[in-house]
Amino acid sequence: MSTAISDKTRWRILDELFKGEALPAIEIGKRLKVPATNISKHCVVLHRCGILKRDYGLYKINPAHLIPGERALDLGAVVIRLDRADLVKS
């Protein structure tokens, strides 16, 4: 789990998906100015550890981990907060 969230690009992906829209890897890549192949690899890692859901090629935050009203994920023993802009800037 710690390696899944240790990459800055993954934080940026989570930040983009926290906006609530399910997106394909190519669109996430366009928004973040990162090649879609790189985004896809990062999304697969986040999907395998359960942070992201993938339906019909669209990625979204797994709703089971969302904390209502917060930009945070509850992963059981760990809560991930995306409320610091310095964590997600490129």
N, C-alpha and C positions, 0 to 999 in steps of 0.2 A: 504494500500500500504506500509506504513512504517513497519508494522510487516512482510510483505513478504520479505523485503530486510534487515531485522535486524539480520538475522542469518548468522554466518560465513560460514557454510556449503553451504548455498545458493550462497554466493559470490564465493565460490570455484567452484560450479556448473556453474555459469555464466562465470567464467574465463575459464573453460574447453570448454564450448560451444562457446566462442568468437573465438576459433581457427577455426570455420567455419564448423565443421563436425556435422551433426545430429546424435545423439547417443541414444541408449536405456538406461534406468536407470541402467541396470546391467553393461554395459560398463563404464558408468560414475562412478559407484561405484568401479569398479576395478581400474580405473585410480586414483581415490581419496582415495582408501583404506578405503571406507565406505560401510557398508552393502547396497545392492541394495534396500531393503525395506525402509531404511531411505532416500536414494536418491529419490526413487519414491514419498514418502510423500512430500519431499521438492519441487520436480518438479511439483507436483499437485498444491501446493500453488502458485508457480511462474506462472503456466499455468492459474489458475483461475483469477489472477490479470492481465493477458495479456502480461506478460514479455516473456513467452515461448509459442511456438506453438508445438503441438503434432500431428504427422501424422504417422499412422501405427506403433505406439509404439516408435517412434523416437522423441526425443526432440531437439529443436533448438531455437535459439533466434528469437523472432518475428521480421521479417525484417522491419515492420512498425516503430519500435522504434530505429533501428540502425542509428547511425550518421556516414556517409561515411568517411572512413579514420581515424576513432578514435575508441578506445576501450571504447565506451560510448553508453548509451541508452538515448533517449529523450522521457520522459514520460509526456510531456506537461509542467507542472509547475516545474518539477524536472528533472535534468540531472544526471544520474548515470555514474560515470567514474571509470573504472577498470584499471587505469594506475599506481596504487601504489601496489607494490609487497607485502607490509606488510599487506594489506587488505585480501589477498587470501592465504597466507601461513598457513599451519595447525599448 
